[in-house]
Amino acid sequence: MLDLIIKNASLPDGRTGVDIACQDGIITAVEAGITAEATEVIDAKGYLVSPPFVDPHFHMDATLSLGTPRMNVSGTLLEGIALWGELKPVQSVDDIIQRALRYCDLAVSMGLGAIRSHVDTCDDELKGVEALLEVREQVKDYIDLQLVAFPQDGVLRDPTAMANTLRALDMGVDVVGGIPHFERTMADGAESVRQLCEIAAERGLMVDMHCDESDDPHSRHIETLACESQRLGLQGRVAGSHLTSMHSMDNYYVSKLIPLMVEAGVHAIPNPLINIMLQGRHDTYPKRRGQTRVRELRDAGITVGFGSDCVMDPWYSMGTADMLDVAFMGLHVGQLSSREDMAWCFDAVTQNSAHIMGLEGYGIAKGCAANLVLLQARDKIEAIRLRADRLAVIRKGKVIARKQPSVSCLSLPGRPESLDPADYAPKSPT
Ligand SMILES: [Zn+2]
């Protein structure tokens, strides 16, 4: 007896009419017409079954704190950082734990299976670190939570940040973070990248830096990050988050920079919702979009994963833990409108981000972890267009969240009585 069979699924690779068998937390078969008995059988009715959504860039220590102690009036990144500085001393470890656990409930309902969260290490008490290490343990059966030691106020600019960042890594934080564009000078920014990459190399850790989250075309710390990745043999283990200055850089310089990133095996994590909200704030008109060069990075062979960054915190009042919202915004801002480009945006919130985080057993194939999401949509593009409902979220072969399909009842003379938004899929999607 199998634990679970999902019947008649469409898959992200375009296959349709597929059954998925799960046993002991593992996918044991992906093929048509599986006849074995199972404890639970789900009829997917031709809807899309995907591996879980993956958020490669988030701030779980700040999430759901919107309005505490006050709102961000200007809406800028810098007021957000100042506001976070006001909140840090007055919040308790338990406050952070409770907010994070509530967020994880929401994340599960939205089909998120893995989150990389930065955690602020510019706090001598390391309250966020203590809280999120506890949360990582509490949610491990339903979310893979990876933590990044993030010196928010600058690892060199803040006098105790380096010691606290090292202490956070000693306590079990997984990844080395940084914020070179927030250091006092360009030289300090480059030096911070060097020191932090050396720490990662010594400890055998991954690196993920907030890098060049600025409209300043001269903010070029991604160059140093790529160079250090190569020098220290960190290829494939380093990500640059945001990279928004690349939007404003000179094209000739970028023609040198992107090949350097390719050589260094550096990944890119744009955060479309936040980038379109926060960048271009010093512009009048025309106003820059401020999203990094997604298409060019992808076409060069760099792994690009979209992150959500913030949900209801000092920097961003919106957000519902919906990675399809993130893909939708990334698609629009990057003008990724061909069928191939739109389908790729789904990959940017699933498999690409799983690759960046180094998740094992991710995917829909025999031997992968039985972590799946049933979406009320026929394919990847439709899932983004509809920001489709998650009808079932499955972890290790067990359903951990369910939702009834969205069906509207109509009262219109001579028209259908009900409407399934997924029925509006194009007839010949290719
Ligand atoms: Zn961030």
Boltz pocket constraint, residues with backbone or C-beta under 6 A from the ligand:
constraints:
  - pocket:
      binder: B
      contacts: [[A, 57], [A, 58], [A, 59], [A, 118], [A, 210], [A, 309]]
      max_distance: 6.0
